[in-house]
Amino acid sequence: MSEAGRIGVWIVGARGSVALCTLAGAAALRAGLIEPTGMVSELEAFRPLRLADPGRFVFGGHEIRPGDLVTAAARFHRRTGVLHPDILRRVRAALRRADARIRPGFTLDRAAGAPKVAAGVHVGRGVSPRALVDRVRRDLRAFQGAERLERVIVVHLATTEGVASERVSRLDWRGFERRLAGRTAAGFTASLLYGWAALSERMPFINFTPSPGAEHPALAELAAAQGVPVAGNDGKTGETLVKTVLAPMFLCRNLKLRTWFGYNLLGNDDGAALADPRRCASKLKTKDAALTRMVQDPELRSKVTIDFAPSLDDWKTAWDFIHFEGFLGTRMSLQFCWQASDSALAAPLVLDLVRFTERSARLGESGPLTHLGSFFKAPLGVSEPDFHRQFARLLAYAGAGGA
């Protein structure tokens, strides 16, 4: 049993594929239709933490896409084979309840590959950033009040954005506040404004995307001032996860890595968005940084490439070629191909992050949750890129009772 009361989970990007799998998965867990496979928080080591029951989460969110969750879930199954029709039939009522709590969101980025925007959704031009933040804050307060929630965790799952302007990126807390009063949101990203709104309401903020929503120094200052936990950035689900597991093996055996090239094919909305070079830059920065931080060899040639392949839909495919040198200067190689449903991998981690973050909020922990570094490609406040060492930190946190 959990020690938490009713917990709200507010998802930015609430009708996207990761959100669909998260909402349907939580409802299926509650109904006993599935096992919690893929959920780190269900490992025996974390039982003593008495984490909140994901089957009792109350979901709402912001979305720019038109449509509804039930229709989107059925379409997702037809395209991908993920979300079995029997599960969808049994969780349809839960999806409808969540859909009734979804409010129109906003986007500041109309680049190629962005999801279709519903009528009436703010696009940002000519709209004050303060007005956008205030509207999000009203929606969050209304959700918490109407559902009588003990606390609300805000999770950013929206499509990858480009980076904020350099001028906005350099702002401190007070400068950020002053800039919000401007007539235009130029230079901001939507994730920054969603994060600012959440933290202003003393609601923990989790950024599961490579968008800049949680890494801005002003948001870190705000989180500290408000005494609120924050976690991110960019969920580690596939190729980068394998990299941060494999690379330490080469280092521990004193083998010299010469070349590590990764080629990624994505077919979902994220893949479409990453066809835009500005957005792709955000993703590539987090995908390659972990390897170069671990190896720290200027002679290593590393590169990550991402291409959009619509026919793959949610089935991400990554091919990596690793060229390394052993004893007597012998050149050898290793290759791997990773093929997986991106959303089915991400959804249980979203539930994990909500559970761990909710507990931190309940215990009064604040600022970057560094013990959650193993969940992210570019974890806040964590310089250690080795997955095993990151996970050891989470185990140590659990062993210390989460203190």
N, C-alpha and C positions, 0 to 999 in steps of 0.2 A: 504494500500500500504506500501511496505517496503522502508526504507531509504537506503538500501544496493544496491550495484551494482551486477554484476555477481559473484556468489559465487561458488567456487569449493569445492567439498567434495571428498577427496581421502581416499578410504577405504582399509585398510590392511585386506585381507581376503574377496576380492570383489565378489567371487562367492559362498560364504557360505550362509546358509539359512537365517541368520539375514540380510545380505547384500541384498539378493534377495528380501526379503519382504520390505526392506527400499527403494530400487531403484524402485521396482514395485509400492509401495505405493506412493512415491513422484510423479511418472508419472500419477498414477490414480487420485491423488488429482488435478494435473494440468488439467487433462481432465474432471474433475467434475464427475468422476465415483464413488467416495466414499466420505463419510463424514470423518472429521478428528478425529474420535472416538479413544480414547486412547492417544491423543496428549495433554499433560499438557499445552503446550504453547498456545493452543487454548482456554484456559479458559479465561473468561472475565477479570480477574484480570491482565492479561498480555497484553491485547490489547494496552494500552498506550505505551508499549515498542517498538512498530513498528518493530517487528522482521522480518527477511528476509523470503520471500515467498519460502517454500520448493519446490513448483512446478517449480521454476526457478533455482534450484540447478543444477550444472553441475558435473556429477559423473565420477570418474576414480578410479584407484586403483592398488594394487599389489595382485597377487594371485599365489599360488603354484599348485593349482589343474589344470588339463587339462580341455578342454571343452569350452563351451560358456554359456552366461547368459540365452539365450532363451531356450536352451535345458535343462539347470539346473532348470529353473523355471517350465518347463513342467513336469520334473521328480519329482520335489518337490510337485507339485499338485497331481500327481498320487499317491505318497507315503502318503500324509498327508491330502489331501482335501482342504488345504489352497491355496489361489490364484485361484480364479474362472477362468475357461477357457475364459469367455468373457472379463474379465479384462486383462488376459494375451494376448489375441488377440489384444486388444486396446493399450497395452503398449509395444508391441513387438518391434516397431521401436525405442522407447526410450531405451530399453534394448540393442538393437544392437549398438546404438550410444555409450552407456556407455561401452559395451564390447570392442569396438575398442580402448578405452583409457586404458584398463587394461594391465599392464606390468608384466613380470615374477618377482615374489618375491623370497624370500629365507627363509629357515628354518634352525635352528641350532639344531633341536630336531627330531630325527628319531625314537622316542619311539613307542611302539605298540599303535595302535589306531590313529596315525597321518594320515591326509588325504593323498591320493595318490599324489605323487609329479610328476609334468609334466617334460618332458624331457627338459634339458637345464636350469633348475632351480638350483641355488646355494644351496648347503646343508651345507656349512660352513667349513667343514674340509679342512684345508690347504688354506683357504681363509682369507686374512687380514680383520679384522673388519673395518678398514678404507676404504678398497675398497668397502665393502658392503654399508657403510654409504654414501660414495661418489656416488655410483650408484643410491641409493634412492634419494639423493639430486638432481641429474641430472634429474631423472624422474619427480620429483615434479616441478622443474623449467620449464621443457619442457611443462608440463601440464598447468601450469599457463600462460606461454607465448602463447602457441598455441590457448588456449581458451579465451585469453584476460580477465583473471579473476582479479577482484579487490583484492580478498584474497582467500586462500585455507585453509580449515580445514581438518586435518588428523585424521581419526577415526580408532582405532585398534579394529577389530572384529575377528581376527584370533583365531584359536583353542587354548585353554588354554595350557600354557607352564609349565614346571617345574620352580623352583626358580633359580635365578642366584647364582653362587658360592659365598661363604662367602667373598672371597678375592675381587671379583668384587663388591659385595654389599657394601663394606666399602670404596670404592674409592670416593674421592671428585672430583670436577669438573676437576681440573688440572690432577689428577691421572687418571681419566677416559679418558681424551684426550691422555695422554701418552700411556695408555693401548691399545687404538685404533690402534696405530702404530705397534702393535705386529704382528707376522706372523700367528697367529691362533686366532680364535674367541672363543676358549675354555673358559668357565666360564661365557660368556655373554649369554643373551637370545635375540632372534630376536626382541622382542618387545622393548627392551632397545635401540637397534640400530635404529629401525624405529623411536622411540621417539626422539632420539638424532638428527637424520637427519631432522625431521620436525622442531624441535625447532631451529636448526642451520640455517634453512631457514626462521626463524621468522614466522613459521606457527603454529597456535594453535594445540595442541595435546589432543585428548580425548581417554582414555583407557577404553573401555566398558567391558573388560575381567578381570579376576583375575590375569593375567600375570603381571610381575613386571614393565611393560613399563613406568609408570608415577610416581611411588613412590620412585624411586632411588634418594637419596639426590643430586647427581651430576646433574640429570635432573632438579630438582627444582632450583638449582643454575643457570643452563643455562637458564631456563625460565625467572628467575628474571633478569639476565643480558641482555637478548634479549628483555625484555618487552613484553613477550608473555603469553597468558592464557594457563593453562593446567587443565584438569579435569579427574577424575577417582576415584576409581577403582571398577570394577565389577558391572555391571548394576543390579539393584534390581528390579526383575520382578515377583517373585512368592513367594515361601515359606518364604524367608527372609523378604520380604515386609510384609507378614501377621504377622510374628513374631514381627517386629518392630512397628506394630499397636496394636497387642494384649497384648504384655508384659506390656506396660504402664497401661493398664486397670487393671491388677492384682495388680500392685504396687499402683495405685491410690485407690483401694478398700482395701488395706492393707491385701491382701491374700498372703499366703506364697507359692511360687512355689517350689515344691519338685523335680519334674522330668520333663524334656522336651526333648523328643527324636524325631528326625525327620528322616524319611526314604525316600530317593529320588530315583526315577527310571528315567533314561534318555536313549533315543534311538538314538539320532542324533550323528553327528561327535563329539560334545563336550562330550557326554556320552561315546563314544568309547575312546576318549583321556583320560578321567578321570578314565578309567580302569587301567591306569598306575599310580602307587602309588605316583610317584614324582609330576605328574601334579595334582593329586587329592588333595595333601597336600595344594597347592595354593588355591584351591576352598574351602576346608573345613575350612581353616583359616578365610576366610571372612564370611562364612555362619554362623559360631557359635560365632564369636567374638561379634557381635551386641548384642546378648542375654546376654552374660556374662557381658558385659559392663553395660547394663541396670540394671540387677538384683543385681550384686555385692554381692552375697550370697555364701560363700564357701560351704554351704550344698546343693546347687542346683546341681543335676546331669543332665548334658546336653550332648547330643551327636548327631552328624549329620552323616548319612551314605548315600553313593551314590553308586548305582549299575547300570550297563549297561544292558538295555533291548532293543535289536535292533528292536523288533516288534513295539515298541511305536513310533519310529522315532522322530518327533519333538514334540510329545505330552508328555510333562513332567508331571509326577505324583509324588506328595509328600504327605505322610501320617505323621501327627504329633500327638503324644500322650502327653498330658499335665496333670500331676498329681499335685494337689494343696491342700492346707490345709486352712480351714476356722475356724469360731467360734467354740468353744468347742473341738478343735482339729479334726474336721470332715474332713475326706479325701474325695475329689471329683475329677472329671476328666473332661477334654474336649478333643475331638478329631476333627481334620478336615482333609479333603482330597482335595488337590488342583490338578486339571487336566486342563492343558491349553497348547496351542501351544506356545512354548517358543519364536519362532521367531516373531509371530504375536504380542506378548506382547512387545518384545524388539524393534521392528522396529520404532514404533512411538516415543519411548523414544530417539532413536538415532537422529531422526529428531529434537526433542525438544532440545537435547544437542547441536546439530550443530547451531540451531537458537540462543540459549542463548549465546553460546561461540562466535559466529560470532559477536553478538552485543557487547560483552565485548571487543573483539579485536578492533572493530570499535571505541569504546570509550576510548581505550588506557588502559584498565584494564589488569593486568598481574598477573602471579603466579597462585596458586591454586584458583579455583573459588568455594569458600566455600559455596556460596548460592545455589549451585547445589547438595548439600549433599544428598537430598532426592532421588536422582536418583541412588545412589550407595550403595553397601554393606559396603565398606571400603572407604568412601570419604576422599580425600586429605584435610588435614588441619582441619578436623572436628572431634571432640571427642564426640559430642552429637549423640547417636544412635537412639533416639526416632523419629520415622517418622513424627509425628505431629509437633514436634519442628523444625525438619529439614525443613519441608514444610513451617512453619511459617516464617522461615528465607528467603525463596524464595519469599514469599508474601511481606515481609518487603522490600526486595530488589526492587521488582516491585513498591511498594508504594512510595519508595524514588526516583523513576525515574531511578533505576539502578545505582545510584551513589555509 
